[in-house]
Amino acid sequence: METVKLSTKGQLVIPKEMRKEHHLAVGTEFVVSFVGKEIHLTPLPMFPRTTVAGTAGLLAKRGQKGVSEEKTRTRIGKALKARDLATRAEVVQALHMLLGLPNFKPKAFEAICYAVTWYEEGLNFGDALHLALSAGDDAFATFDKALGKVAAQNGIAPQVKVLGR
């Protein structure tokens, strides 16, 4: 926790380490709210949420008929299924590219980086992400023996405890 001072213009400076850790760039907008006696600053997403219906027709060409939401969902589903055939190396390469984008600023950036590394070493990505998000915890409990084995072989923290059924 750090202390900051309110300027004569009503401005606060968020300490550099906090900005860096939470990927807060110049121009980031915040929602300011009071919760009890506390002031909360919540960063707004860089890009507003959209729906398929809200984006329909953005890439349409003149004279071309728009695609229904159902057809769009079907096409997206087919594309995702085709991508399920990607190799682990291709997935890792794509994730590294995503993590390297200047405007990609997820809340748990460091945890995602660890998860990608552990996925590259053979862990299931979902398991790797759960483990990475548990950093700082004493242990991670699971019924998955394979997860416990791979985590132990790779010295992954926190300690993975396999529970019996």
C-alpha positions as CSV (number, residue, x, y, z in Angstrom):
1,M,0.0,0.0,0.0
2,E,1.3,3.4,-0.9
3,T,0.3,6.9,0.0
4,V,-0.4,9.6,-2.6
5,K,-1.4,13.2,-2.4
6,L,-4.3,15.0,-4.0
7,S,-3.0,18.0,-6.2
8,T,-4.6,21.4,-6.3
9,K,-6.2,20.3,-9.5
10,G,-7.8,17.3,-7.9
11,Q,-5.4,14.8,-9.5
12,L,-3.8,11.7,-8.0
13,V,-0.7,10.0,-9.4
14,I,-0.9,6.2,-9.4
15,P,2.6,4.9,-8.4
16,K,4.6,3.7,-11.4
17,E,5.0,0.1,-10.1
18,M,1.2,-0.2,-9.7
19,R,0.6,1.2,-13.2
20,K,3.2,-1.2,-14.6
21,E,1.9,-4.3,-12.7
22,H,-1.7,-3.6,-13.8
23,H,-0.9,-2.5,-17.3
24,L,-2.4,1.0,-16.9
25,A,-1.4,3.0,-19.9
26,V,-1.7,6.8,-20.5
27,G,-5.3,7.6,-21.4
28,T,-6.8,4.7,-19.4
29,E,-10.3,5.7,-18.3
30,F,-11.6,4.8,-14.8
31,V,-15.0,4.6,-13.1
32,V,-14.7,6.5,-9.8
33,S,-17.1,5.3,-7.1
34,F,-17.5,5.6,-3.3
35,V,-17.9,2.3,-1.4
36,G,-18.6,3.2,2.2
37,K,-15.8,5.7,3.0
38,E,-13.5,4.3,0.3
39,I,-12.9,5.7,-3.2
40,H,-12.6,2.9,-5.8
41,L,-10.9,3.4,-9.2
42,T,-11.9,0.7,-11.7
43,P,-10.2,0.8,-15.1
44,L,-12.6,0.6,-18.1
45,P,-11.8,-2.0,-20.8
46,M,-9.7,-0.6,-23.7
47,F,-12.4,-1.8,-26.1
48,P,-16.1,-1.8,-25.3
49,R,-17.9,-5.2,-25.2
50,T,-19.7,-6.1,-28.4
51,T,-22.2,-8.7,-29.5
52,V,-22.3,-10.6,-32.8
53,A,-25.4,-8.5,-33.7
54,G,-23.6,-5.3,-33.0
55,T,-20.8,-6.2,-35.4
56,A,-22.8,-7.7,-38.2
57,G,-22.1,-6.0,-41.5
58,L,-18.8,-4.4,-40.4
59,L,-16.8,-6.4,-43.0
60,A,-19.6,-6.6,-45.6
61,K,-18.9,-5.4,-49.1
62,R,-21.3,-3.2,-51.1
63,G,-24.0,-5.2,-52.7
64,Q,-23.2,-8.2,-50.5
65,K,-26.0,-9.5,-48.4
66,G,-25.5,-9.4,-44.6
67,V,-25.0,-12.7,-42.7
68,S,-27.5,-13.7,-40.0
69,E,-26.4,-14.1,-36.4
70,E,-27.1,-17.9,-36.6
71,K,-24.9,-18.3,-39.7
72,T,-22.1,-16.1,-38.1
73,R,-22.2,-18.3,-35.0
74,T,-22.1,-21.5,-37.1
75,R,-19.1,-20.2,-39.1
76,I,-17.3,-19.1,-36.0
77,G,-17.9,-22.6,-34.5
78,K,-16.5,-24.3,-37.5
79,A,-13.4,-22.1,-37.5
80,L,-12.8,-22.8,-33.8
81,K,-13.3,-26.6,-34.3
82,A,-10.7,-26.4,-37.2
83,R,-8.3,-24.6,-34.9
84,D,-8.7,-27.3,-32.3
85,L,-6.4,-29.3,-34.5
86,A,-3.5,-26.9,-33.9
87,T,-0.4,-28.4,-32.4
88,R,0.8,-27.4,-28.9
89,A,3.7,-25.6,-30.6
90,E,1.3,-23.6,-32.8
91,V,-0.9,-22.7,-29.8
92,V,2.2,-21.6,-27.8
93,Q,3.4,-19.5,-30.7
94,A,0.0,-17.8,-31.0
95,L,-0.2,-17.1,-27.3
96,H,3.3,-15.6,-27.4
97,M,2.3,-13.4,-30.2
98,L,-0.9,-12.3,-28.3
99,L,1.1,-11.6,-25.1
100,G,3.5,-9.5,-27.2
101,L,0.8,-7.2,-28.5
102,P,1.2,-3.7,-27.0
103,N,-2.6,-3.2,-26.4
104,F,-3.1,-6.7,-24.9
105,K,-3.3,-6.0,-21.2
106,P,-5.2,-8.7,-19.2
107,K,-5.5,-8.3,-15.5
108,A,-3.4,-11.4,-14.7
109,F,-0.7,-10.9,-17.3
110,E,2.1,-12.5,-15.3
111,A,-0.1,-15.5,-14.4
112,I,-0.9,-16.0,-18.1
113,C,2.8,-15.9,-19.0
114,Y,3.5,-18.6,-16.4
115,A,0.5,-20.7,-17.7
116,V,1.9,-20.5,-21.3
117,T,5.3,-21.7,-20.1
118,W,3.8,-24.6,-18.1
119,Y,1.6,-25.5,-21.0
120,E,4.6,-25.5,-23.2
121,E,6.2,-28.0,-20.7
122,G,3.3,-30.3,-21.1
123,L,0.6,-29.2,-18.6
124,N,-3.0,-28.7,-19.7
125,F,-3.5,-25.0,-20.3
126,G,-6.6,-24.8,-18.1
127,D,-4.7,-26.5,-15.3
128,A,-1.7,-24.3,-15.8
129,L,-3.8,-21.1,-15.7
130,H,-5.6,-22.3,-12.5
131,L,-2.2,-23.0,-10.9
132,A,-0.7,-19.7,-12.0
133,L,-3.7,-17.8,-10.6
134,S,-3.1,-19.6,-7.3
135,A,0.4,-18.1,-6.9
136,G,0.9,-17.0,-3.4
137,D,-1.4,-19.7,-2.0
138,D,0.0,-22.4,0.3
139,A,-1.2,-25.3,-1.9
140,F,-3.4,-26.2,-4.9
141,A,-5.8,-29.1,-4.3
142,T,-7.0,-31.4,-7.1
143,F,-8.3,-34.9,-7.8
144,D,-6.2,-35.0,-11.0
145,K,-3.2,-37.3,-10.3
146,A,-1.7,-36.5,-13.7
147,L,-1.7,-32.8,-12.9
148,G,0.0,-33.5,-9.5
149,K,2.7,-35.6,-11.3
150,V,3.5,-33.1,-14.0
151,A,3.5,-30.2,-11.4
152,A,5.9,-32.1,-9.2
153,Q,8.2,-33.0,-12.1
154,N,8.4,-29.4,-13.1
155,G,8.7,-27.9,-9.6
156,I,5.6,-25.8,-10.2
157,A,4.4,-23.6,-7.3
158,P,2.2,-23.6,-5.3
159,Q,2.5,-27.2,-4.1
160,V,-0.1,-29.4,-5.8
161,K,-1.9,-31.8,-3.4
162,V,-3.8,-34.6,-5.0
163,L,-6.8,-35.6,-3.0
164,G,-8.2,-39.1,-2.8
165,R,-11.7,-39.9,-3.7
